[in-house]
Amino acid sequence: MKFSVDKEDGLAIFHLHENRLDSNNAALAKSEFLILTQSSIDVLILDLSEVTFCDSSGLSAILLAERQLRERDGGIIVVDVNGKVRSLFEIAKLTDIIPLVGSVEEARDLIIED
């Protein structure tokens, strides 16, 4: 799985460099999310700008990160979710618990507002 992570003062930006988040790579994503959420971050910004397909395994990985951070009064923000992936978030009603924004800058602004 190809990804990059930028960390700064309680914040991690996880850029997934794959076009799919599904059963083929969700276990690896979960592992990486667990490592990140067990570190000193409070907020995870998940950049899905390159992702064009996500299945229930991918959603499960994202929900794991959300749950781990929520237990520590932190949170997750998902960035640049497009097309079918956005529809999946909406159908699963994840937009009620995970903010979807258009850019990393918007995610940073959302953090500052809170």
N, C-alpha and C positions, 0 to 999 in steps of 0.2 A: 504494500500500500504506500502510495506516495503522498506525503504531507509535509508541511512545515509549521513550526510553532514559534511565535514571538511572545516573549514574556516581559512584563514590566509591572512593577508595584501592584501586586495582587490581581493582575489581569493576564490572561493568556489568550492569544489569537491563534486559533487552529485553522489553517488553510488546507482543505482537502484537495489534493491535486489528482482527482479521479473523476470519471464521469458517472460512476455508479457507487452508491452506498447500499450494499445488499449482502446477501448471505455469503458471498465470496470474500468480503473484507470486513464485515461488521464485527466479527470477533476481534480482529486486530484493532479496529476503531475503539471497541470497548476497553481493550487493554490500555491503549494510549490515553483514553479519557480517564480511566481509573488512576493512572500514574499522575496525570495533570491535576485531577480533583483531590488527590491525596497530598499534593504539594501546597504551597502557601498562597494559592490563588483564591480569590473570592468570586471572580466572574470569568466565565469562558465565553469568548466570542467565537462562534463556529461559522467559518466562511465556506458556504456551499456553492459559490459562484460557478464552479466547474461541474457540479453534479447535475445530471439530467435525468437520473433515475434513482429512486430510493424505494426499498421494500420494507416490510415489517421488521426485518432484522436490523436494518439501518435505523429505523425509528427507535427500536429497542436500545440501540447503542446511545442514541441521543438522550433518551429518557433516563438511562443509567447515569449519565453525566449530570443531568438536571437534578435528579434525586440526590446524588452525592453532594452537590453544591447546596441545594436547598436545606439539607440537614445541617449545614454549617452557616446558614443564613446568607448564602451566596446565590448565584444564578447563572443562567445561560441565555445568550442572545444569539439567534441564528441570522446570518447575513446573506443577502442576495439569493433567496430561494426562488426558483423560476418554474414556470409551467406545471408539469405533472407533479413535481416534488412539492410545490406550494399547495396544489390541490390535495395531495395526500395529508399534509399538515392540517389543512382545513377540515377534511373529512374526518380525520382522527380527533378533531377538536383540540389539537395541541396548541393552537394559537391562543387558547385561553390561559395556558400556563407558560408558554415560551414565546417571547416577543420575536417577530420577524421584521427585520429592517432591511433597507436597500443597500447600505454600505457600512464599512467598519467605522467611518466617521459618525454616522447616525447612531451606531451602537455606543460609541464613546459618549455622544451627547446624551443618550438615554441613561447611561450610568451616572453622568454628572447630575442629571435631573433628580435621580433617586437619592 
